[in-house]
Structure formats: C-alpha cells, structure tokens
C-alpha cells in the first residue's frame, strides 16, 4: 500500500509540474500576442505575422493540457445475441436471464382417497388434472472488479415448498482464473454428488428427474467447493464441505456434509445436458464416481439433535454417452445410514438406480426416449421397492432453450412399501391415503411441459 501511494503521489507531482510548465508557456505566448498601445510602428506587420505563427502552437498546448487532465471512462456494451442480456463495462459484467416452465399433469392414483369429508370419503378418487408453473426463475451472473471474480444469483418467483422452499436457489461467489483450470466457489449451490442432479432442470431429457434424485442427492446447500480439470477437461475433480441443512438454512448440527466426485471424459469434454439435441459431430462419454458423508442430506436429521447426529454415507457411479442422434445415461447409488440418535437401531442400507436412453427421430428437432428407475429404501424390508418407468417425446425449436416435452409413465409401489418408516421413505413420492394396505399399487401419470429459457 505504501509503494502504491508513493507511486500515485509521484505521478500527481509530475502531472502538476507538466501542467505548470504548460501554463507558463501559455502565459508567455499570450503576452507575446497581446496588442500594443495602438500607435503604428515600422514592425506592426512583422508582429502580426509572428502572432499568426504562434497561434497554432498555443492551440496545441491547450489541447495537450486538456488531454492530460481527462480520464476516458470504460465503454459500456450491451449484447443480447448469446441468450439473455449482457451488460459489460471494463472488468464488470452482468448477464440477465430467465427460465419459465409451464406444466399440465393428468394423474390417476390407484385406490387413493384424498377426501376427508363429504360423499367422496371411502371412494377411490377420480383422475386429477392440474396446471402448474413449477419454475419461474431469474438469473443474474457475471464478473466484478476482475475478470476472474465471478458471481451468480438465481431467484424463483414460482411456488416453492418442502425441502426446496427457499426462493433463493443460487447465491455464488466464484474465483475462476481465465488461464487456469481450477475454481473455488462459496455460497449456496449444488453439492458435487449425482450427475442428474448437477444437470440443470432446464436440460433434462424428461419432464422431471428420476425418483433416485430426491432420495440420494443433496441438491443445493451452503458451503465452499474446490474444482479442477486437466487434460483439456477430460479429467475432473470436485470436493466441498457444506452445512447439510438444505437450501438457505444455517447449520443445525455439529456434523457437516462432505461431498466429492471424480470423473473422466475419454472422448472429450462432456457438457451437463441430457439428450442429443446439442450433440456435436463426434461422440462423447462420461464416467464418474461420487461420494458423500456426514449428516443426513437436505436437513433430514431428527429435530432437536445437535450433538452426535446420525451419519449418512453414500457412493454413486455415473455414466453418460452422447452421439449425433443418440443419448443414454445411468447412475447407481449405495447408501448406509446410522440409527443411533435419538433412537438406536440397525444401520439402514438403501440401493437405487436409474437408466434412460433416447434417439433423435428428426436430428436436433424430435427426440423419443425411455427411462427405468428403482429404489429400495431399506434392503432389510422385503417387497418394498418403488419403480418408475416412463416414455417421453420432445420437440425442440432452440435446443433446450425452447422446447415442449410430453411423457407418460407409471410409479409402482410394491406391497411392502407402506411398511417402511418415514425415515427410509424420505425423498420418495408419498403414498398418501389409500383404501387398501399390503398390496402393490400403480399410479399413472401424463405430463406435458413447455419451457422457455433466455
């Protein structure tokens, strides 16, 4: 700071000296140009000629003096050609974008009874038709003060509830040097675990993520993360420590959440986007493993427990392959959960996976796909699995930025699913009130969603 101040003082003194010299020069020039007493003399014509010669010199001196005291501000630019609107000036920039999803769902839940009064009590419900706006988000991102100081903020104006009740989705400050392959992120963002979770909602192949997502992935949390890539982004690593409390919730236990993942892209960089609508000329493949340990994810630790909270550990394997008209992805999850506090019991073992594949019937325009997913919330409870099978058709105008998707599928609950505890069912679709117990149930869904991103 001292050397910097001395440098600035030296420059100021030098500038003042230059200005003083110019002022003296201008004064002398003005004196030379001053008119006489009006009496004609033999050198009047010569004096006028000298004045005419000196006039350009004085004008140039004034211009130099004005330029030496003037600072040119950085130019402000506005660009909307790349999606959203970007305003930049110097090292500062701001990009404003938005995401909107409009959804219609037709659902029939087998032997369901949502009535608590009236003639519908004890009678199976009719199919439910509903419209929804699941996401209406605004995103602000850019750089501040230095090109490598980045920020991102995302706010949801739509209905939010449950574990995703926070309106603030992303609040990230990131150090990302332009000529380096690493970055450090602080704030609220997605913990590095689960390929489909890390892929934005706006870039999904189906209307929504698989049933494995809510069960095994932490989603957004507050913390700090280090990430790096090598070999032209063919190898990557991410690791972070988080509260584990979920979105916009401060730490509620003494046990944090630690998550990490390692991946390789042997054929070249893999972008986090499902489907083949944005596929390049050559194929790409993604292989990865992830792990997390610490407190239960999404703030699921029992209320009132601060010290010695039960530990939850999970491992997953990631796979994705994308070619010009073909896309497939799959993940497998292993999870072990302690039961010691507040009630002691055996560890809970859980397993789950999903796999999906799609094909572009019309390159970059029309895609069809199928998904199968299964979750066993507690391997110690027989016949308690939840299965999901869906088919999807998507039509794309501007890749994922402007599209309509329609999927139809079934959620099938095995007969023992109702016997699972609330803890082992956490993150899975709920049964609600049913007219029968101890038998398998199947719920059908038809979903149509329009998405606009800019």
Secondary structure, 3 states (H helix, E strand, C coil): CHHHHHHHHHHHHHHHHHHHHHHHHHHHHHHHHCCCCCCCCCCHHHHHHHHHHHHHHHHHHHHHHHHHCCCCCCCEEEECCCCCEEEEECCEEEEEEEEEEEEEEEEEECCECCCCCCCCCCCCCCCEEEEEEEEEEEEEEEECCCCCEEEEEEEECCCCCHHHCCCEEEEEEEECCCCCCEEEEEEEEECCCCHHHHCCHHHCCCCCCCCHHHHHCCCEEEEEEEEEEECCCCEEEEEEEECCCCCCCCCCCCCCEEEEEEEECCCCCCCCCCCCCCCCCCCEEEEEEEEEEECCHHHCCCCCCCCCCCCEEEEEEEEEEECCCEEEEEEEEEEEEEECCCCCEEEEEEEEEEEEEEEEEECCCEEEEEEEEEEECCCCCCCCCEEEEEEEEEEECCHHHEEEEEEEEEEEECCCHHHCCCCCCCCCCCCCCECCCCCCEEEEEEEEEEEEEC
